[in-house]
Amino acid sequence: MNDATTRAMIQAHFDASNVGVSGGGPDDDIARASEIYADDAVLEWPQGGERVRGKANIIAFRSTYPTRQEFEVHRITGCHDLWVNEYTIRYDDRPVMVVGIMEFRDDKVIRERIYFGEPWAPPAWRAQWVERFDPRAPDPPVATDPRRQGGGLSDLS
């Protein structure tokens, strides 16, 4: 599978992952959102020390989730069998920033690790060294990275 196909599959996963009502409603397609996973996939949340084993359990878990969920993808980057996704999940309209790492085998996700981060107000003491940016905005161009030449990291910014 090439990088463009993988990126499209990941985007389709997130597009289908939106859940309009707790536990899923008639317009939600949790099974379609889970097509990206291998039957023996593992979904992990390291911050909570939790793991879900198997596609059937991933579907069951997501089918009983107690809030609405809206996914907004900001960046998909990766190559070959390792992809990183930056996105926001709105749980009943409460936004949470997320980074997910997907490992693929035979065109399916075999492991996904998801890290959550709450936004914070930056402290004034470091203002002279940092610039503020909108994490939801597309990334500005950066200097050419030699790893991106000839099949290196693929990026959607």
Buried (B, 14 or more C-beta within 10 A) or exposed (E): EEBEEBBBBBBBBBEBBBBEEEBBEEEBBBEEBBBBBBEEBBBBBEEEEEEBEBBEBBBEBBBEBEBBBBBEBBBBBBBEBEBBBBBBBBBEEEBEBBBBBBBBEEEBBBBBBBEBEEEEEEEEEEEEEEEEEEEBEEBEEEEEEEEEEEEEBBBBE
